[in-house]
Amino acid sequence: MDRLQGAGVYYGGTATEAISCRDEDVYIIGGANSAGQAAMFFSQYAKRVVMLVRGDSLAATMSQYLIEQIQTAHNIHIEYRTRVVEVHGENRLESVSITCDLTGDIIRVPANSLFVFIGAEPRTAWLDGTVERNERGFILTGPDLLKSGKRPIGWMLERDPSLLETSIPGVFAVGDVRYGSVKRVASGVGEGSVAIQFVHQYLSNVS
């Protein structure tokens, strides 16, 4: 899949990619809100949208309003308990092999576009023991650091951590790596500019 990334295999997808898939069969991996929103985008242009979902329903991972929209879209088809086990193509994606977890059968289907929406994994292991992170590795900042109203262990200041501040005073986190972030480029840029103001405020109070 790494070899075909950007040539038929994509991580994420927007309305721009949806337009480029006009009259195609589009395959989407994932069963949470981001996958559902993408399916609705693509259904406006694609001939057929096939969602490949590991679970046996969408109820546990997707908002009900989105499930209802998908159910009313005539060209969205959901395959439960399925996984992509292989992709094929020389210079770009040509087909995918899909397995059914119930039967173990593997089928190979023609495909030009495969969009992957399986969540994100932050690369923050190098911060282990430095700043506080949640169980998935996302960096905790601001109010998310307060447990039952108590500040983080080792926090020596008389104020609570500011909005983008980590468990180390004066160290800030922005963008996708931060727990609770919107996971959009524009949001990351905005958080970065706000963090600069926090840095100036912090430095102005450092003796």
N, C-alpha and C positions, 0 to 999 in steps of 0.2 A: 504493500500500500504506500510505503514511503516513496517508492519510485514513481508512482502515478499521482502523487499529491499535486494538485493544481492542474492535472490533466485528466479530469474525470472524477477524482476522489477529492473531496473537500471537507474541511472541518469547520462547520458553521455554514450559514448561507443567508443571503438577504434578498430583498426584492430585485436587486440587480441580477443576481444569479438566476432568479426565477424567470425573468424575461428571456434569458439566454437559453432556457430549457423549453421553449415553446414547442408544443406538439410531441414532446418526448415522454417516455416512461422514466420517471424519476424515483430513485430508491432513497429512503431516509432511515437511518439507524437511530433508534431512540424512542422513548415513550414518555418523556416529561414535557413540560411546557414549551421549551425551546424547540423541540422536535415538532410538537403540535402546531406552533405558530409558523414554523417553516412549511409544514405540510399545507396549511391554509394559503400561504403565499404562493407556493408552487402550483396548487390546484387551479389557480386563476389562469395559468399559462400551459401547464403540462397536459398531455393527453391523459396520463394516469400517474398517481402518486401512490407508491407502495411503502407503507411504514413497517419496518422490521423491528418487532418488540420482543425483548427477552421474556417479559412477564406474561401472565395470562389475562391481564386487563390493563386499562389505563387509569383506573380509579385511584390507585395508590400514589401515582406519580404526576397526574395531570389535573389541572383545574377543571371543574365540572362544565363551566361555560365553554371551554375549549373542546372538551369531549363532545358536547352537543353540536358545536359548529362542524366538527369533523364528521359526525354521524349524518349531517344533512348534506355534506359535499358528495356529489354523485361520483366523482372520480378519485376519491381517496379510499384506498383499500388497506386494511390492517392485517398483517400476518403475525399472530401471537406465537410465543415460544420458539422464535426463530433467531438465527445468528448468521452473519456472513463469515464464512470460513476461509474464503480465498477470493482474490480479484485477479482478472486476466486482462492482458493487453500489452502490446509492445510499446508504442509511443504514447498511447492514451487508453483509458478504460474502454474495454470492449464487452466484458461480461463479468458477472459475479456468481460465486457458488454459495448457496444458502442451505443451511441444514435446519431440519425440524427437530427440536429436542424431544418431542413425543415419540417419533418414529425412528429417528436416526437417519432418515433419508436425506440425501444431498441432491439438489437440483442446480443446474447451471442455466442462467437466464441472460439474454443480451441486456446490456446496460451501458449508457454513455455518461450517466451522472449518478454518483453516490455521495450523499451528504451525511456526515457523522455528527450526531448530537448526543454524546454520552457523558457530558459533564466535563469538568476541568480538574486537573490535579496540579496544585501549586508546587513549584520546585523550591521548597523552603527548608529542606532537611538540614541544610548548612546552618540554619538559625537555631537548631535544636539547643535548648539550654540557654538561649540568649534572650529572645523576646517570646512572649506568650502567643501560642497558636491554638486553634481549635483542633478537634480530633481528626479533621481532614487535612490539616496543615495550613489553613488560611490564617493570616496574621490578625490578631485581635487588636482593635484600636478604640480609643475613646470610651463611650459608655459600655461597650461590650466587655471591657476589662473589669467592670465593677461586678462583684459577686455578693449578692445580698447587701448591696450598698457599700461594701468594703473595697478599698483600693487594692491594686495588685501587690503581692508579696514583694517587699524590697522597695516599694514606692516611698520615697522620703519627702516629697514635696507636700505642702499644706493644701494643695488644690487637686482636683480630679484630673485625670489625663484629658487633654483636649481632643477634639473630634477625630483627628487623624493620627494622634500620638500613640505610640506603642507602649509596652510596659516599661520601657526605658525612657525616662524624661529626655526630651529633645531629639528623639529618634522617631521619625514619622514613616508611615506606609501609605501608598496610594495605588490605585489601579486594581487590576484583577486579583492580585495577590492578597488583597485585604478582604477580610470577612465582611460580608454585607455590601460589597461594592456592586455597582450596576452591571459590570462586565461589558462596557462599551468604551470605545476609544475616546469619544468626546467626554465621557464621564471621567476617565483616567486623566485626561489633560486638565480638566477642570479641578480635579482633586489635587493635582500637582501644583497648580497656581495657588490654590488655597493653602496648601502645606507650606509654601514659601512664606506666606504671611505669618503662619504659626512659628516658623523658624525664626523670623525677625523678632516676633514677640518674645520667644524663649530667650534668644541671645540678649535682648535688651534688659532682661531681668537676671542675667548671669553676672555674678560679681567677679 
